[in-house]
Amino acid sequence: ALPLVSVLTLVWLYVEHEPPQKMADYALYTFWYVAPTLPMFLAFPWLLPRLGFWPTLAACVLLTVLGLGALACGLKHVGIELQ
């Protein structure tokens, strides 16, 4: 779903006559924000039979938030600031 939604968003931005830099920023931020969500997709099937749906979902949201925070701190350390 992510590649399809990303392509549709880029087309939408183009049709709405957004500046090329805005489209480029969207593509770059999409790249950076995908990485911290990947552990959730590994943890969810492993946790689901052990914890049930709602606790698994909560744990995966927390894992993603921690991943996003770690990514933002790590990238900021090397001079890349996510918005």
Buried (B, 14 or more C-beta within 10 A) or exposed (E): EEEEEBEEBBEEBEEEEBEEEEBEBBBEEBEBBEEBBEBBEEBBEEBBEEEEEEEBBEBBEEBBEEBBEEBBEEEEEEEEEEE
